């Protein structure tokens, strides 16, 4: 089995670079985009094993992108994890109701990321 493909959708370059570097360093194959519209397009093409997606992005929010991905047969089973600086319960509930697997609140410790990602991939039989 080849290493899992993870799609990272995050509009803030510093955060995106940190996430991509951390996951690549841990042996994941990482593809990244900077907005929700690109996330939908890339996920539909690539069918990644996991999507890490910021909630607040230009062109299409993470929530809107999640709704589109969960409504398409070819992408509906891809686990989505939201990344957000907003930790309000209502926002977390919205994300989970839309079908997200988990919610990572920013800032998070980069060294925790691979373990959390591995746990979700294992749950879905991707590793």
PEMO-V462303 format. One record per run of one state. SS is the DSSP state (alpha for helix, beta for strand, coil for the rest). FROM is the first residue (numbers start at 0). LEN is the number of residues. If there is no record, write none. Layout:
SS|FROM|LEN  SS|FROM|LEN
This chain:
coil|0|4  beta|4|5  coil|9|3  alpha|12|13  coil|25|3  beta|28|5  coil|33|2  alpha|35|11  coil|46|3  beta|49|5  coil|54|7  alpha|61|10  coil|71|7  beta|78|6  coil|84|4  alpha|88|9  coil|97|4  beta|101|4  coil|105|4  alpha|109|14  coil|123|4
